[in-house]
Structure formats: structure tokens, C-alpha cells
């Protein structure tokens, strides 16, 4: 492309400080340096994690360009890049895969050492590629997709099938994979088992889809908001309940419903009390409980160790335990083969300039996933 090696001026949604709306600004995006890739973004999803930065629940430097769930086209590459080329359709990865660190080399690991979960806001060389009004603008989780162009490290990008619809497969960059992987990869749900999913947002629905794909015979969805039950049933839940419908602890309700046979529970909310509830709700001896929802920062959890002593397994996962560069292209191929349906998760599609409206839909509970298109 004619822009290779040059600074690109484009539109981006800049967050100047927490608890402020996004401001659509003209920014400059520098060319990619060694082992970096510049991407033209085609579609990007709005995820609760982006909102955590706005609310101050997640650490970030400001000003920042948020967004981490997207599909794009490679515009240009820096020196030494071998895995993608200009024109490739790609998904940027908030969880990199360098293929060299301990987590990448271990078959069960995926939390690459290059992950930016502490809010450094820069690329591997310690600098940013964005400027606005003469000021540096920080990156978010190695991705920054609320912009027409972004720059990522080569370890943070996966080439996908050229025929994949960008406004759908962008969800494989975060929400869908996080839930689906939690069931099939981290939980390792077995055919014929009973699963319980706490929290029926976009990731919770993706957990249900994963449990169904793994062959679970009974999938119980739990949420305080009964409006979410219809969608949960549509993607594979066999029944849904609200904890408010009984005075008994939810673990007792579930034990009675299933004849004390819950094999797997998934906490997809990120609340300490529901993490304990989910743990207590799986079978005391052979049950597995998976923490999928991001826990609140700087909070400690108190629980009865007897819950574990009897034999339960308690696990956590980031990005559903998936290895990002290896597994994202496979999931896109499976989507194209109609192995799962992402349409169920996408409730709104808006033009990029209406990003603030997209976050209002998220915060009012009206949307599961809003996708912004460029």
C-alpha cells in the first residue's frame, strides 16, 4: 500500500481520562518498527473490559486508545515480520503468543510473558505509536482497536481466513473465545455431564456454547436478570434459574435439581460471592469450578478450605486457556464451517463514530455485544 513507511493520519476514539466519554480525534499513527505490524481496523467489539478502564476498575495510563476485540487488514509490516504480510485479514490479540516463554512452550500454558495486563500502555520497545495534538497516546492490552489504524507486535496478531466476515469474527478476538475455551479447554467438559453457568452476558453465553459443543447433556444458566434466559436457551442452555426464586443457597437448589450431580460450574461475573457459590455448587468430590469473570482488583477472598479438601478442582483462565496465535485461526475456520453461531451474541452494529452510544447500550444492559464498523 502507498502508505507503507509513512505516518498515517486517521480518526480514533481517544479516552483522555477515566469517567469521561470518548472523544473522536485525528491522531497520527507511526509506521511499524522491527517485528511490528500496522493494521487497518474493519470492525471492533465493545467489551466490558474496556469499560473497566473508563470506570477506573482497571489500571491504565492516559490518554489511551482502548479496544481489544477486532478484525482488520494488514496495511504494512516492519522489518523481520514473517507470519503476516500486507493485505492479510487478521485478528489482533490482547493475549500475545511469543512461542518462546515458559507459558507459551508449555502445552497447558497460554499467559504469555509479553501480555500487558498491568497497563504499561506501550509496545515491546517501550514506546507508543500514537500521537494526538502533539501528545503521546498510550496503547491498551497490546491492541488498541478503537481507531482506524493501529500498530501491534507480531506476537499479538493472527492471520485468519480471508472470507471471514469481520463484523462477526471480531468476537473471536476476546468474548467468544474466552467463554468457549473456558468450557472446552480449561474446564474440559465431558460428554453427558451437567454444567452450570453463573452470569449470562456475552461471555457466559459463549461458555454455554462451549459446554454444548463438548457434549454436556444438561446446561443450567443462572442470572438475576430473567430477560437473559431466552437468549441462553437459544444458544444451548437446557434450563435457567434466578437465585432470587428461592430462599435456599443456590448450591442447595442446584444439588436438588440435579440429584447432586453438577460436574462443572463457571463463574462469568467477576464477583467474589458468586465465585464461592460456584465452587460450592459443583460436586464436592469430582466437581470442577472455573473462574472466567475478571475478579475486582485488590480484593481478597475468604472461603472454607473444606470445599477443596473433599476433592473439588478450582481453576481460572485467561482467554479461555487458548493459545492465541494457534487457536484463533482454528476458531475462525470452525465458525465458517458453521460449528457455532456468533449472530446470537451480536445485538447491535453501529458506525464507529457512535462509540459512546455503544457504551451506553452496554451499561444499560440492553446489549450483549455491540460491534462498531468503520
C-alpha positions as CSV (number, residue, x, y, z in Angstrom):
1,X,0.0,0.0,0.0
2,X,1.1,3.6,-0.7
3,X,1.1,4.4,3.0
4,X,3.9,2.0,4.0
5,X,6.7,3.7,5.8
6,X,4.7,6.9,6.3
7,X,2.9,8.4,9.3
8,X,-0.9,7.8,8.8
9,X,-3.4,10.4,10.0
10,X,-6.7,8.9,10.9
11,X,-9.7,9.0,13.3
12,X,-9.6,7.4,16.7
13,X,-11.7,7.3,19.9
14,X,-9.3,8.8,22.5
15,X,-10.1,8.4,26.2
16,X,-8.4,11.5,27.8
17,X,-9.2,10.4,31.4
18,X,-11.3,7.9,33.4
19,X,-15.0,8.6,33.8
20,X,-15.0,10.7,30.6
21,X,-16.7,9.9,27.3
22,X,-14.6,9.0,24.2
23,X,-13.5,11.9,22.0
24,X,-13.2,11.2,18.3
25,X,-9.9,12.9,17.4
26,X,-7.5,13.0,14.5
27,X,-4.3,11.1,15.5
28,X,-1.0,10.2,13.9
29,X,-0.1,6.5,13.7
30,X,3.7,5.9,13.2
31,X,4.9,3.2,10.8
32,X,5.6,-0.2,12.4
33,X,9.1,-0.8,13.8
34,X,11.0,-4.1,13.7
35,X,8.7,-7.1,14.3
36,X,5.6,-4.9,14.3
37,X,2.5,-4.8,12.2
38,X,0.3,-1.9,11.2
39,X,-3.4,-2.8,10.8
40,X,-6.4,-1.1,9.2
41,X,-9.3,-1.9,11.5
42,X,-12.5,-3.1,9.9
43,X,-14.7,-3.9,12.9
44,X,-14.3,-3.9,16.7
45,X,-16.5,-5.2,19.5
46,X,-17.3,-3.3,22.8
47,X,-16.3,-5.4,25.7
48,X,-16.8,-5.0,29.5
49,X,-13.0,-4.9,30.0
50,X,-12.8,-1.6,28.0
51,X,-15.5,-0.2,30.3
52,X,-13.4,-1.2,33.4
53,X,-10.7,1.3,32.3
54,X,-13.3,4.1,31.9
55,X,-14.7,3.3,35.4
56,X,-11.2,3.1,37.0
57,X,-11.5,-0.6,37.9
58,X,-8.6,-1.4,35.7
59,X,-5.2,0.3,35.6
60,X,-4.3,2.4,32.5
61,X,-2.2,5.4,31.5
62,X,-4.0,8.3,29.9
63,X,-4.7,9.4,27.2
64,X,-5.3,6.0,25.8
65,X,-6.9,4.2,22.8
66,X,-9.0,1.3,24.2
67,X,-10.5,-1.6,22.3
68,X,-9.1,-5.2,22.0
69,X,-11.6,-7.3,20.1
70,X,-11.3,-6.6,16.4
71,X,-10.8,-7.7,12.8
72,X,-8.5,-5.9,10.4
73,X,-6.3,-5.9,7.3
74,X,-2.5,-5.7,7.5
75,X,-1.5,-2.3,6.0
76,X,2.2,-2.7,6.3
77,X,4.9,-4.6,8.3
78,X,8.1,-3.8,10.0
79,X,11.5,-5.5,9.4
80,X,11.7,-9.1,10.4
81,X,7.9,-9.9,10.3
82,X,7.4,-13.4,8.7
83,X,3.9,-14.6,9.9
84,X,1.7,-11.9,8.2
85,X,2.0,-9.8,5.0
86,X,0.2,-6.7,3.7
87,X,-3.3,-7.5,2.7
88,X,-3.8,-10.4,5.1
89,X,-7.0,-10.4,7.1
90,X,-6.1,-10.6,10.8
91,X,-7.3,-10.5,14.4
92,X,-5.2,-8.5,16.9
93,X,-4.5,-10.5,20.1
94,X,-4.7,-8.9,23.6
95,X,-3.1,-12.1,24.8
96,X,0.2,-12.5,22.7
97,X,1.9,-15.7,21.9
98,X,5.6,-15.2,21.6
99,X,6.2,-19.0,21.4
100,X,9.4,-18.6,23.4
101,X,8.5,-18.0,27.1
102,X,7.6,-20.8,29.6
103,X,3.9,-20.3,29.3
104,X,4.0,-20.4,25.5
105,X,6.2,-23.5,25.4
106,X,4.1,-25.5,28.0
107,X,1.3,-27.3,26.2
108,X,-1.1,-26.2,29.0
109,X,0.1,-22.6,29.3
110,X,-1.1,-19.5,27.4
111,X,-0.4,-16.5,29.6
112,X,2.5,-15.2,27.5
113,X,5.1,-13.1,29.3
114,X,4.5,-10.3,26.8
115,X,0.9,-9.7,28.0
116,X,0.2,-6.2,29.1
117,X,-2.2,-6.7,31.9
118,X,-0.6,-4.1,34.2
119,X,-1.4,-1.2,31.9
120,X,2.1,-0.3,30.7
121,X,0.5,1.0,27.5
122,X,3.5,0.7,25.2
123,X,4.8,-1.8,22.7
124,X,7.7,-4.2,23.2
125,X,10.3,-1.5,22.7
126,X,8.8,0.6,25.5
127,X,7.3,3.4,23.2
128,X,3.9,4.2,21.7
129,X,3.0,4.6,18.0
130,X,0.1,7.0,18.6
131,X,0.2,10.8,19.0
132,X,-2.7,13.3,19.2
133,X,-2.3,17.1,19.4
134,X,1.4,16.6,19.9
135,X,1.0,14.3,22.9
136,X,1.8,10.6,23.1
137,X,-1.3,8.4,23.4
138,X,-1.0,5.0,25.1
139,X,-1.8,1.5,23.8
140,X,-4.2,-0.8,25.6
141,X,-3.5,-4.5,26.1
142,X,-1.1,-4.7,23.1
143,X,-4.0,-4.0,20.7
144,X,-5.9,-0.6,20.8
145,X,-8.7,-1.2,18.2
146,X,-10.9,1.9,18.7
147,X,-9.0,3.6,15.8
148,X,-8.9,3.3,12.0
149,X,-5.3,2.2,12.2
150,X,-3.3,0.5,15.0
151,X,0.2,-0.9,15.4
152,X,0.8,-4.2,17.3
153,X,3.8,-6.5,17.9
154,X,4.0,-9.5,15.6
155,X,3.3,-11.8,18.6
156,X,-0.1,-10.1,19.0
157,X,-1.6,-10.8,15.6
158,X,-3.2,-13.9,14.0
159,X,-3.8,-14.3,10.3
160,X,-7.3,-15.7,9.6
161,X,-9.3,-16.9,6.6
162,X,-9.8,-14.1,4.0
163,X,-13.5,-15.0,3.6
164,X,-14.3,-14.4,7.3
165,X,-16.9,-11.6,7.9
166,X,-15.1,-9.0,10.0
167,X,-18.1,-7.7,11.9
168,X,-18.7,-11.3,13.3
169,X,-15.3,-12.9,13.8
170,X,-14.0,-9.9,15.7
171,X,-15.7,-11.6,18.7
172,X,-13.2,-14.4,18.4
173,X,-10.6,-11.8,19.5
174,X,-12.0,-11.8,23.0
175,X,-15.5,-12.5,24.3
176,X,-16.4,-15.7,22.4
177,X,-13.1,-17.4,22.8
178,X,-12.9,-16.6,26.5
179,X,-16.1,-18.3,27.2
180,X,-15.9,-21.1,24.7
181,X,-12.4,-22.0,25.7
182,X,-13.2,-22.0,29.4
183,X,-15.6,-24.9,28.7
184,X,-13.7,-26.9,26.2
185,X,-10.0,-26.2,27.1
186,X,-9.9,-25.2,30.8
187,X,-12.9,-27.0,32.2
188,X,-12.5,-29.9,29.8
189,X,-16.2,-30.6,29.9
190,X,-17.0,-34.3,29.3
191,X,-19.9,-35.6,27.2
192,X,-23.1,-36.3,29.2
193,X,-22.1,-34.1,32.1
194,X,-24.2,-31.4,33.9
195,X,-22.8,-27.8,33.7
196,X,-23.9,-24.6,35.5
197,X,-23.1,-21.1,34.2
198,X,-23.3,-18.2,36.6
199,X,-23.8,-14.9,34.6
200,X,-25.5,-14.8,31.2
201,X,-23.7,-11.9,29.4
202,X,-21.8,-12.4,26.1
203,X,-19.0,-14.5,27.7
204,X,-21.5,-16.6,29.7
205,X,-23.5,-17.4,26.6
206,X,-20.2,-18.4,24.9
207,X,-19.5,-20.8,27.9
208,X,-22.9,-22.3,27.2
209,X,-22.0,-22.8,23.6
210,X,-18.7,-24.4,24.6
211,X,-20.5,-26.8,27.0
212,X,-22.9,-27.8,24.3
213,X,-20.1,-28.3,21.8
214,X,-18.4,-30.6,24.4
215,X,-21.5,-32.7,24.6
216,X,-22.9,-31.7,28.0
217,X,-26.4,-33.2,28.5
218,X,-27.7,-30.6,30.9
219,X,-26.7,-26.9,31.0
220,X,-28.2,-24.6,33.7
221,X,-27.9,-20.9,33.3
222,X,-28.1,-18.6,36.3
223,X,-28.7,-14.9,36.3
224,X,-30.7,-12.3,38.4
225,X,-32.0,-10.8,35.2
226,X,-34.6,-13.2,33.7
227,X,-34.7,-11.2,30.4
228,X,-31.4,-13.1,29.6
229,X,-33.0,-16.5,29.9
230,X,-34.5,-16.6,26.4
231,X,-31.1,-16.0,24.7
232,X,-29.4,-18.5,27.0
233,X,-31.9,-21.2,26.0
234,X,-31.4,-20.3,22.3
235,X,-27.6,-20.9,22.4
236,X,-27.9,-24.2,24.3
237,X,-29.0,-23.9,28.0
238,X,-31.5,-26.6,29.0
239,X,-32.9,-24.5,31.8
240,X,-32.4,-21.2,33.6
241,X,-33.0,-20.1,37.2
242,X,-32.7,-16.9,39.2
243,X,-31.2,-17.1,42.7
244,X,-34.0,-14.8,43.9
245,X,-36.6,-17.5,43.3
246,X,-35.5,-19.5,46.4
247,X,-34.6,-18.7,50.0
248,X,-32.1,-21.6,49.9
249,X,-28.4,-21.2,48.9
250,X,-28.0,-21.6,45.2
251,X,-25.7,-24.6,45.8
252,X,-28.6,-26.5,47.5
253,X,-31.1,-25.6,44.8
254,X,-28.7,-27.0,42.2
255,X,-28.0,-30.1,44.2
256,X,-31.7,-30.8,44.5
257,X,-32.4,-30.1,40.8
258,X,-29.6,-32.4,39.5
259,X,-29.6,-35.2,42.1
260,X,-26.3,-33.8,43.4
261,X,-24.5,-34.3,40.1
262,X,-23.1,-31.0,38.9
263,X,-19.8,-31.8,37.2
264,X,-18.8,-28.3,36.2
265,X,-19.6,-24.7,37.2
266,X,-18.4,-21.5,35.6
267,X,-18.3,-18.1,37.3
268,X,-18.6,-15.5,34.5
269,X,-19.5,-12.4,36.5
270,X,-16.3,-11.5,38.4
271,X,-17.9,-11.2,41.9
272,X,-16.3,-12.8,45.0
273,X,-19.5,-14.1,46.5
274,X,-20.5,-15.8,43.2
275,X,-17.1,-17.4,42.9
276,X,-17.7,-19.1,46.3
277,X,-21.2,-20.0,45.3
278,X,-20.0,-21.6,42.0
279,X,-17.3,-23.6,43.9
280,X,-19.8,-24.8,46.4
281,X,-22.3,-25.8,43.6
282,X,-20.1,-28.3,41.8
283,X,-19.9,-31.9,43.2
284,X,-18.0,-31.9,46.5
285,X,-15.7,-34.7,45.3
286,X,-15.3,-34.7,41.5
287,X,-16.7,-31.2,40.6
288,X,-14.6,-28.6,38.7
289,X,-15.3,-24.9,39.1
290,X,-13.7,-22.4,36.6
291,X,-13.3,-18.6,37.3
292,X,-13.9,-16.9,34.0
293,X,-15.0,-13.4,35.1
294,X,-12.2,-11.0,35.9
295,X,-12.1,-10.5,39.7
296,X,-12.1,-7.0,41.1
297,X,-8.6,-5.7,41.6
298,X,-7.1,-5.6,45.1
299,X,-9.8,-7.7,46.8
300,X,-9.1,-10.8,48.9
301,X,-11.3,-13.8,49.0
302,X,-12.2,-15.9,52.2
303,X,-13.5,-19.4,51.8
304,X,-13.9,-22.6,53.7
305,X,-10.9,-24.9,52.7
306,X,-13.2,-27.9,53.3
307,X,-14.7,-27.0,49.9
308,X,-11.5,-28.1,48.3
309,X,-10.4,-30.8,50.7
310,X,-13.2,-33.1,49.7
311,X,-11.8,-33.2,46.1
312,X,-13.2,-30.3,44.1
313,X,-10.9,-28.6,41.5
314,X,-10.9,-24.8,41.3
315,X,-9.4,-23.3,38.2
316,X,-9.0,-19.9,36.5
317,X,-8.3,-19.0,32.9
318,X,-7.4,-16.1,30.7
319,X,-8.7,-16.1,27.1
320,X,-10.3,-19.5,27.8
321,X,-6.9,-21.1,28.2
322,X,-6.4,-20.9,24.4
323,X,-3.1,-20.2,22.8
324,X,-4.0,-17.1,20.8
325,X,-2.0,-17.3,17.6
326,X,-2.6,-21.1,17.3
327,X,-6.2,-21.2,18.2
328,X,-7.8,-18.0,16.9
329,X,-7.4,-19.0,13.2
330,X,-8.8,-22.5,14.0
331,X,-11.9,-21.0,15.7
332,X,-12.5,-18.7,12.6
333,X,-12.3,-21.8,10.4
334,X,-14.8,-23.6,12.7
335,X,-17.1,-20.6,12.6
336,X,-17.0,-20.7,8.7
337,X,-17.9,-24.4,8.9
338,X,-20.9,-23.4,11.0
339,X,-19.8,-25.2,14.1
340,X,-21.1,-22.3,16.2
341,X,-23.2,-19.2,15.6
342,X,-21.9,-15.8,16.6
343,X,-25.0,-14.0,15.4
344,X,-26.7,-14.9,18.7
345,X,-24.1,-12.8,20.6
346,X,-24.3,-9.6,18.4
347,X,-27.3,-7.4,19.3
348,X,-26.2,-4.1,17.8
349,X,-24.0,-2.9,14.9
350,X,-23.1,0.8,14.9
351,X,-20.8,3.1,12.9
352,X,-17.5,3.7,14.8
353,X,-18.4,7.4,15.4
354,X,-21.3,6.2,17.7
355,X,-18.9,4.6,20.1
356,X,-20.3,6.4,23.1
357,X,-23.8,5.2,22.3
358,X,-22.4,1.7,22.2
359,X,-21.1,2.0,25.7
360,X,-24.5,3.4,26.9
361,X,-26.1,0.2,25.5
362,X,-23.5,-1.9,27.4
363,X,-24.1,0.0,30.7
364,X,-27.9,0.0,30.5
365,X,-27.8,-3.8,29.9
366,X,-29.6,-3.5,26.5
367,X,-26.7,-5.1,24.5
368,X,-24.8,-8.4,24.6
369,X,-22.2,-7.3,22.0
370,X,-22.2,-4.1,20.1
371,X,-19.9,-4.2,17.1
372,X,-18.5,-0.9,15.6
373,X,-17.8,-0.8,11.9
374,X,-15.5,1.5,10.0
